[in-house]
Amino acid sequence: MSPEQVVRIDNASMDILENVGVVFRDDIALADWKRAGADVRGERVHLDRGLVRELISFDPVIVTYHARNPERNLPFGNDHSIFVPMTGAPFLRDLEDKRRNPTLDDLANFHKLSHMLPAIHSSAHHIVEP
């Protein structure tokens, strides 16, 4: 992506956080956001872009994605990407292009497929929700 496209995405996401907000249905999360300085209105949290920038400044630049086998740990951040399939899809499209609810067999098949792909680092959690 070009730098201009990155700026457009950043501005659009900040606009959503500031003006639309994010709903949290968890009292602890709402208290944490209020303590951090967010504008909490009921269950909806509005985040000022300055607050977002301040909070993400504390994040480490690189984190380690830990594997069961430490030799397979992966760095994540800066120039290091980790590729995983999406998670939690409530529907799928089958080979006849029909939208339907996934089954346990679909979940197993998606995990098998992602496990076989050399570019995928992890099969994540539930690729689809049976």
Disulfide bonds with the S-S distance in Angstrom:
none
